[in-house]
């Protein structure tokens, strides 16, 4: 379906209407639940209203550091984009209500996550960094997954791990060296064959149809009508053309190229 874009957006009227309607239903459904008295405190509701899709993109996107305030609007570069540090985020410490004596944990580096019921074990209350293992953090622009990250040579690994890594890294090197060695042997063999062929060509400049070697300047008859000559390792053959016979019954003699007319037949 092709439609003109709505001014200030990248969507057509139909898709824009569907998205707006859907987001309104989601918002109304969420508000119907969390704005009921007794679900959250006024301070917690204030924090919930700080949530935005821009904050979600900053916290969960792949190395996104600048974003427009309204992600549904087309922003002009560079002034339409702001730093992710300026986008408000939810302070999860307002949900810490069972361990008032615990020290607070800085949440500036934590993704936007659902609050956790930590009252079962107050020893981990406020330690929201412990939740980072259950969520995908921000990926680097250089590599998509942690396993793709190059190993830092400055970090020393235990001896048993270093030996395993050394074996893994040396195996491809050994395979490559074997491949290069085989290629060198093949090239040397081809060079020897080329030298033998060149020496053979210098020794016998030409070879006739019977496989006999001919020196430069030699001339020979391939058959009664074909004469050949060896010139600079090139065989040149000439075929003799015959004139039409002047008799009705020409005779082909042995060793002769063209048929001849016998005198007896002419007299008869």
N, C-alpha and C positions, 0 to 999 in steps of 0.2 A: 504494500500500500504506500503510495507516494503522496505526501502532503507537504505544504509549505510550513516552514518552521515558525513557531511562535516567537515573536520578537523578544530577544533577551534569553533565549533558551536554545537547546539542540533537539527539541522534540516537536512533533506535529500536534495539532489540536486534539486528536483522538487519544493518542498515547499520553498526552499531558493530562487529559481529563481522567483517564484510568488511574494514573499514578496519584493524582491529587485525591481522588475519591478513596483509593486504597489506604493512603497514609492517614486520611482523616478517620477512617474506620479503626485503624490500628491505634491512633492517638486516643480516640474516644473510648475504645475498649480498655486501654491501659489506665486512662484517667478514672474510668468508672470503678476500677479496682483500687488503685493506690490513693485516690482522694477520699476514700471512705474514712470516717473518723475511727481512730484506733489502729489503723494499719501502719501509718508512719507518723512520726512527730513533725511539727512544723519545720524544724531545722532540717530534717531529712527530706521533706518535700521540697524545700529550697534547693538542696543539693541535686535532687532528681531533675529539677527544672534547668540545671546547668548543663545537662547532657545534650549533645547535638551530634549530628552526623559528621560534622567537621572534626569533632573530637574523636569519634570512632575511627575515621580515616587516619588521623594523626597517630593514634595509639596502635592500630592494627594494620596499617598499610605498609608497603615495602619501601622503607626509607623515605617516607613522605615527611618533609619538614616545613613546607609552606602550603597553605590551602586558603581558598576564599571563604569568607564568613558564611555565605549562603551557597552551599555546594550545588544547589539546583539552578543557580544563576550563572550565566557566562561572565567571567571576570576578565578584565583587561590586564595584560602584563605591562609592567610588573606591579603596579600600584594596587591592583585588585586582589592581590594575595598577601596574606599576613603570616607571621611565624606561628607554628604550632604551639609555641610556648605561651602565646597570648590567648589561646582558646581555652575557656574555662573547662574544668573537669570536676568530676564528683569526688568529694572528700569522703572516703570510706570510713574514716575514723569516727564519724557520727554514729556508726552502727556498733562501735565498741562500747559495750555497756556493762560488762561483767568483770572487768579487770582494770579498775580505775587507777591502780597503783603502777600499772605497766607503763614503760616508756613508749612514746609514740614513734611510729615508723614513717619515714618520708615516702610519700606515694607519688612523687613526680615522675618516677620512671615506671610506674605500673600501668598496664593496659586498663581500659575501661572494662570492668568485670562485675559480675553479680556479687552482691555481698554474701559472705559466708557465715553460717551459724557456728560460731566458735565458742559458745558458752559451755559446750560439753568438756572442753579442755582449755582452761584459761591460761595454761602455760604458753600457748601459741597465739594468744590474743594480741592483735595488733601487728603480728609478723606476717604481713600480706605478701612479702617477698617469697614466702614458702609456697605460695600458690602459683608461682611463675612456671613451675614444671608441668602444670596441667593445661597451660595455654600456649599457643604459638606466639612467640615474641616477634619483634620487628626483624625482618630479614634484611640482610645486607644487599646493597646494589651490585656488589661484585659476585656474590654467590647466593643461590636460592636456599640451600640447606646447609646445616652445620657440617655435614660430612664433606661438602665441596670446599670448605675453607682450607687454604693451604696451611701446612704445619709450620709453626713459627720455629725457626732454627735456634732462637735464643732460649726456648723452653726446653729444659733437659727432662727426658723421660727416664723411667726406671730401666735398669740394665736389661731385664728380660724383654721389655717392650722394644728397646732400642735394637736388640739383636734381631728380633722378628722383623722390624722395619728395615734393617740393613739387608736381610735376606730378600725381602720383597723388592727393594729398590735395586739390588744387584742382579736379580734374575733377568729383568728386561735388558740390562746392559750386556750381560753375557750372551743372550739371544741375539742381540744386534751385532755383537762382535763376531759371532759365528756366521751370521748372514753376510757380513762384509768379507770375511775370510773365504767363504764359498764363492762370492762374486769375483774376488781377485783370482781365485783358481780358474774360474770359467773364462775370465778375460785373458789370462795367460795362455790357456789352451787354444782359444780362438786366434790369438796372435801367432802361435806356432803353426796353425793350419794355414793362415794367410801367407806366412813366409814360405811354406812348402809349395803352395799354389803359385806364388810369384816366381820361385826358383824353377818350377816346372814350366811355366810360361816362357821364361827366359831361355831355357834349354831347348824347347821345341816350340817354335813360334806358331805353327799351325798344325792342325790335325784334319786329315781328309775324311771322307765318308766311311772308309774302311777302318778308321782308327789309327792309321799310320801317321807318324810325325813328319812334318814337312818344314824345311828350313826356309828362311826368308828369301824370296826370289825363285823358289822352285815352281815348276810348271808341270802339270800332269793332266791326263784325260780321264775324266770320271767315267765316261762311256763314249761311244763312237761319235756322239753329237755334242758332248759337253767338255769344255776345256777349262781347267781351274788353275789359279795362280795364288801363291802365298805372298802377300805384301803387308809388311808391318803388322804381323799377327792377325791379319784379316784375309780370309779366303774369298776370292772373287772368281765366280764361274760364269762362263759365256756359253750359251746354247746356240748352235748353228741352225739357221733356218734353211729349209730346202725349197727349191723351185718346183712348180707343178710338173709332173712327168709329161713327156710328149707322146707317149704311147698308151695303148689301152691296158696293157698288162705289164707294169713295171715290176722289177725284181729287186729285192733287198739282199745285197751281198754281205757276207760276213766281214765285219770290220769297217764297212762303209756306212755313212750316216744317212745318205739319201738314196732312195730306190733308183735304179737305172733301167734303161731299156736295152734289151738284147738285140743284136743285129738280126738274128734269125727270125725273131718274131716280127720285125719290121718288114722283112722280105716276104714273109708269108702273108 
